[in-house]
């Protein structure tokens, strides 16, 4: 195809920033690649070839120029703003806007907007909206609102829609959540590991707590505080195998830990927790780096608070988050346990 007839060439001439997420072009005469909005001198159309991603261009032998590196920074800032605008729209909407509506506001195709949003937040737009509604419902049910008022304020326009989603949002019936977990059974067991006492608890949805400490009785009291009216049942031998699996991961992190989790957090907390789960074993990230990864570069203090709100030790590895200078900071279950976990995860351990 003649490059002059390709719509991507028109985007290059217009230096259209909205096309930056769609392709890059390599310049055969210089061996570099650029994005559509690059301020570089325009090449001849016959001297360029198109690629979907920078990785494809690099695989073909092109390198990023200094301007291209600057383009990457500008593109990241542009995407961060698009994501922030979309999050604001979701938060302010009476009912969750569709992917098409969000993409139209961003000026991207639904496919590329979905990819940009997930890269920026760690969540899909649908999951972000779901987590947001979960937080609103929980806040309403913890207060003086009736179940009906709480669900309508959270954006559900029909009772049936809410009750269909209640299990996913709350892990239990809304009236039971409002009653502090009444009518719900949570199985738990306490064991010992290299870090001291460990408690593992499971709801109908998945593992809802992994707690560490020195005093097993205090761990049980902490679980009772988390679910004050739920029926806590000491688990049987089969459940203790789950505890053994968690203990095994503490002792040998390379084994991995793949468990269904019952996450109960705000939309922001879930974004942070997802980013933490993406930090590889043996690696660490700073609070600022995690904030960057979720598209909220100034929210490193809020990232630290989300780490502190984590009830799922090791399954959500907040121990892998350190200060920018590499030093260890606070940890819900003690800095020494954090140090021990990181030492066990290093290749030389």
Beta strands, then each sheet from edge to edge (+ up, - down):
strand 1: 24-27
strand 2: 32-35
strand 3: 48-51
strand 4: 63-64
strand 5: 185-193
strand 6: 196-202
strand 7: 207-213
strand 8: 231-234
strand 9: 285-286
strand 10: 321-322
sheet 1: 3+ 1- 2+ 4+
sheet 2: 7+ 6- 5+ 8+
sheet 3: 9+ 10+
end
